[in-house]
Amino acid sequence: GDEQVEPNACLAPIETPPFYGLEAFPGDLGTKGGLLTDASARVLTEAGEPIPGLYAVGNCSASVMGRTYPGPGSTLGPATTFGFIAARHAMEA
């Protein structure tokens, strides 16, 4: 809010349930993990089997760079590449 405006319109009591909470941790930009996929961008089960018709690319999938986010824009290349691969695989399925 604007420090010149009193009272601050962004500050107000939260009185009406339901209330939700979550544990948050500081980190770099982006995700630290994500859905595991195969080379065709198909999402894998915990047993390592592809889920038919389900694909994941970009920051919602496990990074090809491991559990780190190297910097802004660095995931655009893999997202575009695996998006193309996923689309081709889906067309051929």
C-alpha positions as CSV (number, residue, x, y, z in Angstrom):
1,G,0.0,0.0,0.0
2,D,0.8,3.7,-0.2
3,E,2.7,4.8,3.0
4,Q,1.0,8.2,2.5
5,V,-2.5,6.8,2.8
6,E,-3.8,6.1,6.3
7,P,-5.1,3.6,7.2
8,N,-3.1,1.4,4.8
9,A,-5.8,-0.2,2.6
10,C,-3.7,-3.4,2.2
11,L,-3.8,-4.1,6.0
12,A,-6.9,-5.5,7.5
13,P,-7.8,-8.2,10.0
14,I,-8.4,-11.6,8.7
15,E,-11.5,-12.7,10.5
16,T,-13.6,-15.0,8.3
17,P,-12.6,-18.7,8.2
18,P,-11.6,-20.9,6.6
19,F,-7.9,-20.2,7.4
20,Y,-5.1,-21.9,5.6
21,G,-1.4,-22.1,6.3
22,L,1.7,-23.5,4.6
23,E,5.3,-24.0,5.3
24,A,7.5,-21.9,2.9
25,F,11.3,-22.1,2.4
26,P,13.5,-19.5,0.7
27,G,15.2,-20.4,-2.5
28,D,16.1,-19.4,-6.0
29,L,13.5,-18.7,-8.6
30,G,11.6,-21.7,-10.1
31,T,10.8,-25.1,-8.9
32,K,12.9,-27.6,-7.0
33,G,11.8,-30.8,-8.6
34,G,8.5,-31.5,-10.3
35,L,6.9,-34.4,-12.1
36,L,9.3,-37.0,-13.4
37,T,9.1,-37.6,-17.1
38,D,10.7,-39.9,-19.7
39,A,12.5,-38.8,-22.9
40,S,9.1,-38.3,-24.6
41,A,8.0,-35.9,-21.8
42,R,5.4,-38.5,-20.5
43,V,4.8,-38.2,-16.8
44,L,6.0,-41.3,-14.9
45,T,4.4,-43.1,-12.0
46,E,6.3,-43.9,-8.8
47,A,7.1,-47.3,-10.4
48,G,8.6,-45.5,-13.5
49,E,5.8,-46.4,-15.9
50,P,4.4,-43.7,-18.2
51,I,0.9,-42.4,-17.6
52,P,-0.9,-42.6,-20.9
53,G,-1.8,-39.2,-22.4
54,L,-0.2,-37.2,-19.6
55,Y,2.8,-35.0,-20.5
56,A,4.8,-32.4,-18.5
57,V,7.3,-29.8,-19.7
58,G,8.8,-26.6,-18.3
59,N,8.9,-25.7,-14.7
60,C,6.1,-28.1,-13.7
61,S,8.3,-31.1,-14.6
62,A,11.6,-32.2,-13.1
63,S,14.3,-30.1,-14.5
64,V,16.9,-31.5,-16.9
65,M,19.3,-29.4,-14.9
66,G,18.7,-31.2,-11.6
67,R,17.1,-29.8,-8.5
68,T,18.3,-26.3,-9.1
69,Y,17.2,-23.3,-11.1
70,P,20.2,-21.8,-12.8
71,G,18.7,-18.4,-13.6
72,P,15.9,-16.5,-15.4
73,G,15.2,-17.7,-18.8
74,S,17.4,-20.8,-18.6
75,T,14.4,-23.2,-18.6
76,L,12.9,-21.7,-21.8
77,G,15.1,-23.9,-24.1
78,P,14.2,-27.2,-22.4
79,A,10.5,-26.2,-22.1
80,T,10.3,-25.4,-25.8
81,T,12.3,-28.6,-26.8
82,F,10.3,-30.9,-24.6
83,G,7.0,-29.2,-25.6
84,F,7.8,-30.0,-29.2
85,I,8.8,-33.6,-28.3
86,A,5.6,-34.1,-26.3
87,A,3.4,-32.8,-29.1
88,R,5.1,-35.1,-31.6
89,H,4.7,-38.1,-29.3
90,A,1.1,-37.3,-28.6
91,M,0.3,-37.0,-32.3
92,E,1.9,-40.4,-33.0
93,A,0.2,-42.1,-30.0
